[in-house]
């Protein structure tokens, strides 16, 4: 009888890559959506902030309530790695615990029903089989693991360790293999992508990556996620902006703009240098700029917060997210004084969130009347007569969805899912753009 597997991947896209590695190692199992009948259930957890930790624990407990008696429940990933001793003691429901070092050994652990925490963090390579999920054309490519930054609020270096990058040759081989299997759109990700290859003594790693990927026949679209301010240069921004393959997609989590808060956060670049970088991104052709911000960090004054609000309002990011400060043990900020009460943090998050919602709406409104390239993903969840698509520049899922409600292809011509089309944006309905496919 065929063995079945149900996997839940929580957190970031970097986690998703590791989840796909686990699916590849367990390729003998049939992947199913119903956890109540699965033989094996895996939750790849996130341990970044308190809300993510709680989501991971709740997900595991809910699945434990649903599963059949003889199934195997696995808790893997960042939360499991970060709190391995505590979770082992407090969660007897779990059959197998594993962290961030054994994704490529998950088949052995499941077969032997054994927990394991290898000290070294796992980093995928071109020889590791993955089961790509969620798309017939797009893949996330992980550049590195770990991080050399010392941000006051971040616990990740504590359990992921120092930066270590894949070789450029390894990435090239993986992309070529994926192109041979029909994939053409790639997002390159890591904790700090702009530090790629710096652990090898190479300071222009991303520039070299761009040159290498541009030479691979069959790659039609690419973008880089998670640039870090102190390792991003004007030359790198220009390189991305001038590329004929990589979109002028700039994803840089700024976290704040006040000089006072940036210093407390240990973010490296000063406020004026940050603004210089951001202004340079806006000068690139067809630019798309995304960022994230943290409000309520210890020491953030009302004046600091107002500076941040004013900057976000003036800069008009294409997309942005705001996070409420989370007090994480093992971080520098955990022991800081000048903590801000939760009511003030929540209020600030709401205020900045409203500003971001408005600037996002303005960015969408500016698309009306433009002809852009879109990739059609399939039927929309909204209505049977609408198709779901995305701007080819946008990162999948995080940047939005475009509804295709008409086409000018002519009678009898079917729109193919996973294909690129020219489309004209006709209107904005709520927060969704509507478009007509032209050709």
C-alpha positions, 0 to 999 in steps of 0.5 A: 500500500502506498505511503502518504505524506502531509507537509506544512511549510511555515515562515519564509521562502528560505524555509520553503526551499528546505521543505522541498528538499524534504519532499525530494528525500521522501519521494516514495511517499504520495503527498496529500492534503488531508493530514487525518489519513497521512502516514507521515506529517511534517511541520517545517517550523519558523522561530523568528518572532513570537507570533511565528513561534506561536503559529508553529506550535499551534499548527503542530498541536492542531495536526496532532489532534487530527492525525490517525493513531499510527501516523508519525508527527515530525517537528522540523526547522527553526523553532525546533532547532532554537528550543530543542530541549524545551520542546522535547520536554514540553511536547510529548505529542511529537514523534521526531524532532529535528532542526536545520541541519538534517533536511537531507536526512529526513528519510532516514529519521522517518524510517528509524523514527529517530530525532536528530540535531546535526550541529551544522546547518544544511545548505542545499546544492545542485545534487539535492533533489527537490520537489518544486511546489506551487508553480510550474515555472518559478523556483526559489534558489537559496544562495547561502545560509547563516548571517554575519550581521549583528542586528539587535532584534534578530535571533537567527544568527544564534541558531543559523550561525555565520554566513556560508555561501554556495559556490557560483558553479553550484548555483549555475548547475542547479538553475540549468537543471531546473531550466531543463525541466521547464522552469524559467522564472527564478528568485534568489534568496538568503538571509543576507543576499548582498553578502553572497560569497563574502565568506569566500573573500569575494565582495561582488558576489551578486554581480558575478551571479547576475553575469552567470545567470544571464548566460543561461539559455532558457532563463526568462525572468529573475529577481534577488530578495533580501538585500542588506543595507550595509552590504549593498553598493551603488554599483550593485544597484546599477548592475541590477538596473542595467540587467536585461534579465534581472528585474529592477526589483529591490527588496531591502528590509530597512527596519527603520530610518531614524538615525537614533533607532538604526544605531540602537538596532546595530544596522550598520548604515546611517540614515543618510547612507540608507536614503542615498541607496533608496534614492538610487534604486528609484533612479533605475528603469522600471524599478520596484522597491519593497521593504519591511519596518519594525516599530516599537523597538526599545529606545524608539521615541515618538519623534523617531516613529514620526520620522519613519512615518514621514519617510514611508509616506514620502518615498512611496514604496511599491510594497512594504510590511510593518512588524511589531517589535518582538522581544526575543531571548538571546538577542541584544534588545532583549536585555535593553532598557527603555522597553515600549508598552504593547499598547503603544507598539500596536498603535504605531504598527496600525498607524504605519500599516495604514500609511503603507496601505495607502502608498501601496494603493497609489502604486497600484493605481499608477499601473492603470493604462499600462501594458505589462508582461504577466504570467497567468497562474490559473483560475482565480479563487474569486470567480470562475470567469477570472484568471489569476496572474502576476506582473512578471516583475513581482515575486510570487504570492507576496506582491499581489495578484492580477485578475484577467477578465478579458482577452483579445487573442481571438476565437478558439485561442486558449490562454495557457497557464504558466505562460507569459502574455502582454496585458493592459491594466484596465482598472483597480477593484479594491486592491486587485488590478484587472487586465486584458490580455493583448497577445 
